Amino acid sequence: MVRDELKNYLGLPYFINTGQHQVMSRNNALVGKGTAHEIALQTIEFANQQNIKLLDLTPQQIYNFQKKNHLGIDCSGLVCHLLNLKVDVRKTSADMLTSPPISKSVKTLQTNDLIRQKDGKHVLLVLSVDKKMVTYIHSSQSKHGVVIETKNIKDIDNQGFWRII
C-alpha cells in the first residue's frame, strides 16, 4: 500500500496548521492533514477561483502556488495516510504516533516503522532498511515538503524507533 501511494505525495509542500496561518475548517486539505487527492482537488479549486491554469504551470510553480495558498501536509498526516491508520488524522501528532497505545518502541528497524525526531515533533516513515542504510519518507519544512531520503542509520537524529501496533 505504501509504495503505491508514495508518488501521489512526493513533492507536496509541508504545511502545519499553526501560527498566523491557522484556520478552522472541516476541509482536511486546509489544515495540513488532507490526502494527496484532497490537496489536489483543493489546489484545482483555488486555481479556478484565481483564474490560474494549472496545466500552464511547471511543477515548481504548482508547488509555490500550493505553499502560497497554505496547502500541504504535515509529517503525522503523511504517516497516517500512507499507513492507512484508523485514527482521527486531524488529532494526530508525531508524538502521538510514536507513543503507546498506537505504537511500541523497538530496537531494530523494518519497513513501515517510525523514527521519532525533535522531541516528538517530527516523524519519519521507514520505507526500507538495507544493512545500515535506511530509506524513509517525511514531510519537512526544511527539505521542501514531502521527500524520500536515504541515510546511514547512525547519521539519523532520532529519539527512538517505533512500530505501529
NUKEMAR-765164 format. One record per atom (N, C-alpha, C): residue in one letter; x, y negated, z. Coordinates in steps of 0.05 Angstrom, whole numbers, plus 5000, padded with zeros to 4 digits. Layout:
BEGIN
aXYZ;...
This chain:
BEGIN
m501750245000;m500050005000;m501749755000;v503749745018;v505449505020;v506749444994;r508049634981;r509549584956;r507749484934;d505249574933;d503349494912;d502549204916;e502449104940;e501448834946;e503748624946;l506248714948;l508448524950;l508448314929;k508148394904;k508348194882;k506247974884;n504048024897;n501947824900;n502747604920;y504447674938;y505147484960;y507847344955;l509647464940;l512247344935;l511947064923;g513346884934;g513346604924;g511146434935;l509346544951;l507346374963;l508746194984;p507845944987;p509145775007;p508545865035;y510345785053;y509845825081;y507945605091;f505945675106;f504245475118;f503245575145;i503445415165;i502345475191;i500545245199;n498245315209;n496145115214;n496544985242;t498644825244;t499144675269;t500044395262;g500244235283;g501343965280;g499443785265;q500643595250;q499043385237;q497243495214;h497843735204;h496243845182;h494144045191;q493844075217;q491944275228;q489044205220;v487744405209;v484944375201;v483244585214;m480744515217;m478744715226;m477244805202;s477345055195;s476045155172;s475445455175;r473345535163;r472745825162;r474245965139;n475445795122;n476945895099;n479745975108;n480346235108;n483046325116;n485246205100;a484746145075;a486846035057;a487645755066;l486045625081;l486645345090;l487945345118;v488345575130;v489545575157;v492045765158;g493145835136;g495645995136;g495146285140;k492746385137;k492046665143;k490646805120;g490446675097;g489046795075;g490547015060;t489047175047;t490347375029;t491447235005;a493047364989;a494147244965;a491847174946;h489847334945;h487547284928;h486047034937;e485547004964;e484146774974;e485746514969;i488446534972;i490146304967;i490046224937;a490046424920;a489846374891;a487246234884;l485046334895;l482446214889;l482345924899;q483445874923;q483345604934;q485245424917;t487345524907;t489145374890;t487645284865;i486245474853;i484645404829;i482545194835;e481145234858;e479045034865;e480244754869;f482444734883;f483744474887;f484744354861;a485844524843;a486844434817;a484444324801;n482244464801;n479944374786;n478844104797;q478844074823;q477943824836;q479743594828;q482343654824;q484243444818;q484943424788;n483343564772;n483743564743;n486643644735;i487643844748;i490343944742;i490044214728;k491344254706;k491244504691;k493644684701;l492944874717;l495045044728;l496645194707;l495345264685;l496745404663;l498945244650;d498844974654;d500844804643;d503244764662;l502944874686;l505044834707;l507045074708;t509445014715;t511445224719;t510945344747;p512045574752;p511745694779;p512645504801;q514745364797;q515645174817;q513644944822;q512444854800;q510444644802;q507944744817;i507144994812;i504945114826;i505545134856;y507945224862;y508845244890;y508744974903;n509744764890;n509644494901;n506744394904;f505044464885;f502244384887;f500944514912;q501544774915;q500444914938;q501444794965;k504044734966;k505144614990;k503844344996;k503544184975;k502343914978;k499543934989;n498144144981;n495344184989;n495144365013;h497344425026;h497444585051;h496244865047;l497044985025;l496245265020;l498645435023;g498345665036;g500545845040;g499846045062;i501946175072;i501446385092;i503646385112;d502946445137;d505046465157;d505946755160;c508046795176;c509247065178;c507347275189;s505747205209;s503947405220;s501647475202;g500647265188;g498547315168;g499447505146;l501947465137;l503147635116;l503247925126;v504247965150;v504548235161;v501748365163;c499848215173;c497048335176;c495948425149;h496248255129;h495148325103;h496648555089;l499348545091;l500948755078;l500549025091;l500149035117;l499749285131;l496749355134;n495049175124;n492149215126;n491249275154;l492349115173;l491649145201;l488749075207;k487549225224;k484749175232;k484648995256;v485548745252;v485548545274;v484448295262;d483648105279;d482747845270;d485247685262;v485747665237;v488247545227;v488547255237;r486347125241;r486346845250;r487346815278;k487247025293;k488147015321;k490747155326;t492147225304;t494747365307;t497047175308;s499147265320;s501747125320;s503947335318;a506347245313;a508647425313;a508947555340;d508547405361;d508847515388;d506747735393;m504247685385;m502147885389;m502748145373;l503748115349;l504248345332;l506648515343;t508448385358;t510748525368;t510548555398;s508248625407;s507748675435;s505648895438;p505649045461;p503449225466;p500849065469;p498549175463;p498049445455;p498149485424;i498749285409;i498849315380;i501249475370;s503449435383;s505849575374;s507549665398;k509449835393;k511249935414;k514049875405;s515749835425;s518649785420;s519950055411;v521650025391;v523150265381;v526150195379;k527750405379;k530650365377;k531750355349;t530450515331;t531450535304;t529250435285;l530050315263;l528150205244;l527350405222;q524850375213;q523950525190;q522050335175;t521250425151;t519450265134;t516950195150;n516049955146;n513649835159;n513949765188;d516349785199;d516849685226;d517149385225;l517049265248;l517248975251;l519848895266;i520948675258;i523248565272;i522348295284;r522548285310;r521748045325;r524047845325;q523447585319;q525447375320;q524347135334;k526146955341;k525546685352;k523646705375;d524246875395;d522646905419;d519746965413;g519247125392;g516547205385;g515047005368;k516446815357;k515146615340;k515446685310;h516946895304;h517346975276;h517547275275;v516547395253;v516647685250;v517347755221;l519047965218;l519748065192;l518548345189;l517748415164;l516648675159;l518648835143;v519549065154;v521549225142;v520449385118;l521749345095;l520949485071;l522449745067;s525049745075;s526649985072;s529149955089;v530250185097;v532750195112;v534550395098;d536950305090;d538850475077;d541550455092;k542150655108;k544450645126;k544250405144;k545950205141;k545849975158;k544549735145;m543649765120;m542349545106;m539349565109;v538149325114;v535249315118;v534149115097;t532049195083;t530649025065;t527948955078;y527348695078;y524948615092;y523648385077;i521148335084;i519648115072;i518647945095;h518547685090;h517447505111;h516647235097;s515147085112;s514346815103;s515946625120;s517646465107;s519446295122;s519446015111;q519345825130;q519445545122;q522245475111;s524345585122;s527045525113;s527845675088;k526445885081;k527146045058;k525245995034;h523645795035;h521845725014;h519545925010;g518245995032;g515946165031;g516446455033;v514746615019;v514946905021;v517247005004;v519147135017;v521447235003;v522147515013;i523647664997;i524847915004;i527747875007;e528947975029;e531747955034;e532848225042;t535448255038;t536848495047;t539348405062;k539648515086;k541948445103;k542848685118;n545348675127;n546348865146;n544848835172;i544049055183;i542349045207;i543748885230;k546348895231;k547748755253;k547748455248;d547148365224;d547048075217;d544347955220;i542348115228;i539648015231;i539247935260;d538647675264;d537947585291;d535347715299;n535347855322;n532847985330;n532648005360;q530148025369;q529548085396;q528048345398;g528748525381;g527548795383;g526248885357;f525849145356;f524549275334;f521949395344;w519849365328;w517149445337;w515749615316;r514149795325;r512649965307;r509649945314;i508049885294;i505149865298;i504150135307;i502450135328;i501350385339;i498850455323;
